[in-house]
């Protein structure tokens, strides 16, 4: 009976979303890619410390104890590990990922790249080491290493609007749902993503002490909601959110300011804000009972229009990223 009920709720959620998205295909369920970086076996065989047992601060200390030549040797011999090791020097990570990603992101600063599964990647816009302010954009469904166009548009628009002292990170380093289906209606992928986001932000703090602002789009807001108690951030912005797996702001257990944005043309508004038997993501963050600060979004269009140049929402996002809002 419980399985039957879960199926009915999932079907209702999927049908509601599909009706508002001009026929999205039903989703494909895939397990998240987790664990140590690709190439860890060879790294360990070379007598190097286990990446899974090192904190970002320990990673910082490890690389600080190496000569520049030894650092470059590790980039050449173990790019899959160095490029995905939170706390490793940014220049080394960029160099390592340039080797593993090849021409795919030519000329871009690639902070993480993992080709396994559908692939994951993290791109950086601006000088992350010296930025006074840092913004991290966490995407939703159908984002992976080969499908970054929408995320890149959001990140680059935010970077341009926020100005030169703000670095923006396009963080596609978790396994996202594909289409609309059970994965999009449950929290399994979000839980794995939240763990990865927590580790990434800990590594980020090791190279730049500025607390970031998180801009979490669609299913990405589920990830951010689950990660909220464990991360330090100035602001947490839920954009086009199906829910954050929390009844209200207090339930997020975060010291960050919490914001929410949803435009009246967004199909996400027709997704039931339910939470039953593990399905659904709970209260709409733009509902007054949730208690978030509301970002003006009346001139955004559709599910992906919030970062469009000239919109009220992008202007507000830029002010939040710069720390101009109290």
Secondary structure, 3 states (H helix, E strand, C coil): CHHHHHHHHHHHHHHHHHHCCCCCCECECCCCCCCCCCCHHHHHHCCCCCHHHCCHHHHHHHHHCCCHHHHHHHHHHCHHHHCCCCCCCHHHHHHHHHHHHHHHHCCCEEEEEECCCCCEEEEEECCCCCCCEEEEEECCCCCECCECHHHHHHHHHHHHHHCCCEEEEEEECCCCCECECHHHHCCHHHHHHHHHHHHHHHHHHHHCCCCEEEEEECHHHHHHHHHHHHCCEEEEEEECCCCCCCCCHHHHCCCCEEEEECCCCCHHHHCCCCCECCECCCCCCCCCCCCCEECCCCCCCCCCCCCCCCCHHHHHHHHHHHCCCC
